[in-house]
Amino acid sequence: MAVTLGRRRVWIPDVVVAAQGPGASADEDGIGVVASAVHLVAEVVSQGERHQERDRVRKRRAYARAGIPVYVIIDAHDNQGTVTDVTIPEGPAKAS
């Protein structure tokens, strides 16, 4: 399911946990859910440097800017098999 982050910017995470109920989270284009209704997104990091940078950096920043409070990263490509739960705090760190 796609997550609409505003200005027609959309990401498709591997897992989305969003508000429930008719129309509670649907975006206006009907392609996914609005970021304000999303409680958690999770990504399984893909193989390849370009994909890893996207999942570890670009998506984390985009989700934080959109106000999504929890981003879980499952990363088998960091040579440690790490699962990272990134809880975005209130304040300036949200936009970093």
N, C-alpha and C positions, 0 to 999 in steps of 0.2 A: 504494500500500500504506500502510495506517495504521501509525503508531508510537504505541504505548501508553506514556504517560509516568507512569502511576501514578494511583491513585484514580479510575479510569475516565476519565481525561483522555486524549484522543486527538487527534493532529494528522495531517493527510494531506499530507506534503510531495510536491513534484514528482519528486524522486529520493531513493531510500533505498539505502544500501550497508550490508548487515548480514551477520552470521555465516551461514555456510552449513552445511547438513546437516539431516537430519530432526529436527524438534523443537528445533533449536538456537536458534531465534529466535522461534518462534510464541508469541503471548500466550495466556493461559488461555481467553479468550473466542473465539479463532480469528478475530479480525477484523484482525490485523496482527502486528507484531513488537514485542517488548519493547525498551525503550530501551537496556537494558544490552547488547544484541546489535548495536546500530547503531553503525557506524564513521563514517558521514557522511550528512548530509541536505543537500539543495539545494532552493532555492525560486527560481522565476521570479516576481519581484514583479509583482503584479496592478495593474491600473489602478484609480484611486480612492483617496482619502485613507485611508479606513477599512481597505482591503486593504493599502495600503502600510505603515501603522502596524502591522498584524498581522504582515506578513512581515518587516519591518525590526526591530521591537522585541519584540512579544509572543512570537513563535515563537523568536527568538534566545534570549530569557530562559528559555523553557520547555525548549528543547533543552539549554541549559547546565545548568539545574537537574537535568535527567534524566541528565546525564553524557555526552551525545553529544559527542565530541571535535571534530568539524569540521562547520561550517555554511557552505555556499556560497550566496551571494545573487547572483542575476543580475538586475540592476536597469536596465531601459531607461527608467524614469520619473524618473531623477535628473538629467536633462539632460546626462549624460556617458556613459551606457551602461556603467555600472560593473559589474564582477564582483568581489565581495568574498569572500575566503576567511577565515572567522573561526575560528581555532583557539583553543579554549577552554583556557586554561592551568590548571594545578593550583592549588588554593588558593582564597582568597576571591572571586576574579574569576568563578569558576564559577557562583556564585549571584547575581551582579548582574544 
